[in-house]
Amino acid sequence: MKAVVLASGSEGNSTFFSSGNVKILIDIGKNAKYIKEKILEIQEEPTNIDAILISHTHDDHVSALKVFLKKFHPKVYVTEKMFYDLDFLKNYENVVIYDDDFYIDSIRVQTIRTSHDVTDSRNFILSDGQESLVYLTDTGYLNRKYFSLLKDKNYYLIESNHDIEMLMEGPYPKWLKQRVLGTLGHLSNKDSSFYLTKLIGENTRKIILMHLSKHNNTEEKALETFFQTFKEYEMSFSDVVCAKQNEVTKVCDDKDFVCR
């Protein structure tokens, strides 16, 4: 398994995933030029992308989709509601509508429903029979019914969007602060670290904190909250880093199976 975060933040989100000959993008924000450059940077080819999984249709997760599809023609996986949100998909032949779990070749994709202010939003668990990766972002909360499904995976890519104090004291208008904090908003540092205390297990190798707010968070705040929360629950885990907005973040590498 190889997984690399190509971009993570309010300006755009995309993650590369591969196992064997299957190559997948999870979301595709930013722009097609940026995505192409980052794919080449990790020594892959844009023309070899088999599929793009869309978690929801906010611009920071789909802004590069239309141009990338026109240039490289991968399959795009969306729910029915997402399909109708993206008008340009109506004339695109390689659309796959998903609702429940599905396979892309040998890769099992399990979907969970999330809580965000769009017509539909999903997150994913990808597994190849040997390793597993959780992609969990852009949700106001995580339903307890998914805990058992998400438990003890190898890699967690999880939203840690904001520090609550920074958000409340920051420049956002009141309505936007309420949106971020609400059940249709984003996970705070505290939310994310708390959920992880319930999810990680002996097979967990690495945690990537995702979608950090440019205005309401810092890497230092996110990591400090993570380690403080784990200390409170008498848990220890050290291999945790923050994904970058404009730099690739390696999760795991299929060449040596070592997380970086």
C-alpha positions as CSV (number, residue, x, y, z in Angstrom):
1,M,0.0,0.0,0.0
2,K,1.1,3.5,-0.8
3,A,-0.7,6.6,0.4
4,V,0.3,10.3,0.2
5,V,-1.6,13.4,1.1
6,L,-1.2,15.7,-1.9
7,A,-3.0,18.7,-0.3
8,S,-4.9,19.3,2.9
9,G,-6.7,22.5,4.0
10,S,-9.3,25.0,3.1
11,E,-7.7,25.8,-0.2
12,G,-8.0,22.2,-1.5
13,N,-7.8,18.5,-0.5
14,S,-6.5,15.4,-2.3
15,T,-4.9,12.1,-1.3
16,F,-3.2,9.5,-3.5
17,F,-3.7,5.8,-2.7
18,S,-2.4,2.8,-4.4
19,S,-2.1,-1.0,-3.9
20,G,-0.8,-3.3,-6.5
21,N,-1.8,-1.8,-9.9
22,V,-4.7,0.1,-8.6
23,K,-4.2,3.9,-8.2
24,I,-6.9,6.1,-6.6
25,L,-7.3,9.8,-5.7
26,I,-9.6,10.6,-2.7
27,D,-11.0,14.0,-3.5
28,I,-9.4,16.4,-5.9
29,G,-9.3,20.1,-4.7
30,K,-6.8,22.8,-5.7
31,N,-6.4,22.8,-9.5
32,A,-5.6,20.1,-12.1
33,K,-2.1,21.6,-12.7
34,Y,-1.2,21.3,-9.0
35,I,-2.6,17.8,-8.7
36,K,-0.7,16.7,-11.8
37,E,2.6,18.1,-10.5
38,K,2.2,16.5,-7.1
39,I,1.4,13.1,-8.6
40,L,4.6,13.4,-10.7
41,E,6.5,14.5,-7.6
42,I,5.6,11.2,-5.9
43,Q,6.8,9.3,-9.0
44,E,3.4,8.4,-10.3
45,E,1.7,9.2,-13.5
46,P,-1.6,11.1,-13.8
47,T,-2.6,9.0,-16.8
48,N,-2.5,5.9,-14.5
49,I,-5.1,7.1,-12.0
50,D,-7.9,4.5,-12.2
51,A,-10.5,6.2,-10.0
52,I,-11.4,9.3,-8.0
53,L,-13.5,9.0,-4.9
54,I,-15.5,12.1,-4.0
55,S,-16.4,12.5,-0.4
56,H,-18.6,15.6,-1.0
57,T,-19.0,18.4,-3.4
58,H,-17.6,21.5,-1.7
59,D,-15.1,23.3,-4.0
60,D,-12.0,22.5,-1.8
61,H,-12.7,18.8,-2.6
62,V,-13.7,18.9,-6.3
63,S,-12.3,22.1,-7.8
64,A,-9.8,20.2,-10.0
65,L,-12.2,17.4,-11.0
66,K,-13.7,18.8,-14.3
67,V,-10.3,19.6,-15.9
68,F,-8.6,16.4,-14.6
69,L,-11.4,14.2,-16.0
70,K,-11.2,15.9,-19.4
71,K,-7.4,15.3,-19.5
72,F,-7.0,11.9,-18.0
73,H,-10.4,10.1,-18.1
74,P,-10.4,8.1,-14.9
75,K,-13.6,6.7,-13.4
76,V,-15.2,9.0,-10.8
77,Y,-17.1,7.6,-7.9
78,V,-20.0,9.7,-6.5
79,T,-23.3,9.2,-4.7
80,E,-26.5,10.0,-6.6
81,K,-26.9,13.3,-4.8
82,M,-23.3,14.3,-5.6
83,F,-23.9,13.4,-9.2
84,Y,-26.7,15.9,-9.5
85,D,-24.7,18.6,-7.7
86,L,-21.9,18.4,-10.3
87,D,-23.6,19.3,-13.6
88,F,-20.5,18.5,-15.8
89,L,-20.7,14.8,-14.8
90,K,-23.9,14.4,-16.8
91,N,-21.8,14.3,-20.0
92,Y,-19.1,12.1,-18.6
93,E,-19.2,8.4,-19.4
94,N,-17.0,7.1,-16.6
95,V,-19.2,7.8,-13.7
96,V,-19.9,5.2,-11.0
97,I,-22.7,5.8,-8.5
98,Y,-22.0,4.4,-5.1
99,D,-24.1,4.2,-2.0
100,D,-22.9,1.3,0.1
101,D,-19.5,-0.5,0.1
102,F,-17.9,-1.4,-3.2
103,Y,-14.7,-2.7,-4.7
104,I,-12.2,-1.1,-7.1
105,D,-10.4,-4.2,-8.5
106,S,-8.9,-5.8,-5.3
107,I,-9.4,-2.7,-3.1
108,R,-12.4,-2.8,-0.8
109,V,-14.0,0.6,-0.2
110,Q,-16.2,0.9,2.8
111,T,-18.3,4.1,3.2
112,I,-19.6,5.9,6.2
113,R,-22.1,8.7,6.3
114,T,-20.8,11.9,7.7
115,S,-22.4,15.2,8.9
116,H,-21.6,18.2,6.8
117,D,-23.5,21.1,5.2
118,V,-23.9,19.5,1.8
119,T,-26.5,17.3,0.1
120,D,-24.5,14.2,0.9
121,S,-21.1,13.5,2.4
122,R,-19.2,10.3,2.9
123,N,-15.8,9.1,4.2
124,F,-13.9,6.0,3.5
125,I,-12.1,2.9,4.7
126,L,-9.8,1.5,2.1
127,S,-8.3,-2.0,2.5
128,D,-6.3,-4.3,0.3
129,G,-6.5,-7.4,2.4
130,Q,-3.3,-6.7,4.2
131,E,-3.4,-3.0,5.3
132,S,-6.2,-0.5,5.9
133,L,-6.6,3.3,5.7
134,V,-9.3,5.5,7.2
135,Y,-10.1,8.8,5.5
136,L,-12.2,10.9,7.8
137,T,-12.7,14.6,7.2
138,D,-15.3,17.4,6.9
139,T,-17.8,16.3,9.5
140,G,-19.3,17.9,12.6
141,Y,-19.2,14.6,14.6
142,L,-18.6,10.9,14.2
143,N,-21.5,8.7,14.9
144,R,-20.8,6.1,17.6
145,K,-22.3,3.3,15.4
146,Y,-19.2,3.5,13.2
147,F,-16.7,3.1,16.0
148,S,-16.4,-0.7,15.6
149,L,-16.0,-0.4,11.9
150,L,-13.2,2.2,12.2
151,K,-11.4,0.5,15.1
152,D,-7.7,-0.6,14.9
153,K,-6.9,0.3,11.4
154,N,-3.3,0.8,10.2
155,Y,-3.5,4.4,9.0
156,Y,-5.8,7.3,10.1
157,L,-6.2,10.4,8.0
158,I,-8.5,12.4,10.3
159,E,-9.7,16.0,10.3
160,S,-8.3,18.3,13.1
161,N,-9.7,21.5,11.7
162,H,-9.6,24.1,14.5
163,D,-8.6,25.1,18.0
164,I,-11.9,26.1,19.7
165,E,-10.3,29.1,21.5
166,M,-8.6,30.4,18.4
167,L,-11.8,30.1,16.5
168,M,-13.9,31.9,19.1
169,E,-11.4,34.7,19.4
170,G,-10.6,34.9,15.7
171,P,-11.9,37.1,12.8
172,Y,-14.8,34.9,11.6
173,P,-18.3,36.4,11.9
174,K,-20.6,34.8,14.5
175,W,-22.6,32.8,11.9
176,L,-19.4,31.2,10.5
177,K,-18.1,30.3,13.9
178,Q,-21.4,28.6,14.7
179,R,-21.3,26.8,11.4
180,V,-17.7,25.4,12.0
181,L,-18.6,24.4,15.6
182,G,-22.0,22.9,14.7
183,T,-23.0,19.3,13.9
184,L,-22.7,20.0,10.2
185,G,-19.3,21.6,10.5
186,H,-15.8,20.4,11.2
187,L,-14.0,18.4,13.9
188,S,-11.9,20.4,16.4
189,N,-8.5,19.3,17.6
190,K,-10.2,18.1,20.8
191,D,-12.9,16.2,18.9
192,S,-10.3,14.5,16.6
193,S,-8.0,13.5,19.4
194,F,-10.9,12.2,21.5
195,Y,-12.2,10.0,18.7
196,L,-8.8,8.6,18.1
197,T,-8.5,7.4,21.7
198,K,-11.5,5.3,20.9
199,L,-10.3,4.0,17.5
200,I,-6.6,3.3,17.4
201,G,-5.3,-0.1,18.4
202,E,-2.2,-2.3,18.3
203,N,-2.2,-2.4,14.5
204,T,-2.2,1.4,14.1
205,R,1.0,2.6,12.6
206,K,0.5,6.3,11.7
207,I,-2.0,9.2,12.2
208,I,-2.2,12.2,9.9
209,L,-4.1,15.2,11.2
210,M,-5.9,16.8,8.2
211,H,-7.7,19.9,7.0
212,L,-6.1,22.3,9.6
213,S,-7.7,25.8,9.4
214,K,-5.4,28.5,8.1
215,H,-6.9,31.1,10.5
216,N,-8.1,29.0,13.5
217,N,-5.4,26.4,14.0
218,T,-1.7,25.7,14.0
219,E,0.3,22.5,13.7
220,E,1.6,23.1,17.2
221,K,-1.9,23.5,18.6
222,A,-3.2,20.4,16.9
223,L,-0.3,18.2,18.1
224,E,-0.3,19.7,21.6
225,T,-4.0,18.8,21.9
226,F,-3.5,15.3,20.6
227,F,-0.8,14.5,23.0
228,Q,-2.6,16.1,25.9
229,T,-5.8,14.2,25.2
230,F,-3.9,10.9,24.9
231,K,-2.1,11.6,28.2
232,E,-5.5,12.2,29.9
233,Y,-6.7,8.8,28.7
234,E,-3.4,7.2,29.7
235,M,-2.6,6.3,26.1
236,S,0.6,6.6,24.2
237,F,1.1,7.1,20.4
238,S,4.0,9.0,18.9
239,D,3.8,8.7,15.1
240,V,1.4,11.6,14.3
241,V,2.0,14.5,11.9
242,C,0.0,17.2,10.3
243,A,-0.7,17.3,6.6
244,K,0.2,20.4,4.6
245,Q,-1.8,22.6,2.4
246,N,0.8,22.8,-0.4
247,E,3.2,20.0,0.3
248,V,2.9,16.2,0.0
249,T,2.8,14.2,3.2
250,K,3.8,10.6,2.9
251,V,1.6,8.2,4.9
252,C,3.1,4.9,3.8
253,D,5.2,3.6,1.0
254,D,4.7,0.3,-0.8
255,K,8.4,0.0,-1.6
256,D,9.5,-0.6,2.0
257,F,6.2,-0.5,4.0
258,V,7.7,2.1,6.2
259,C,5.6,5.1,7.2
260,R,7.4,8.5,6.9
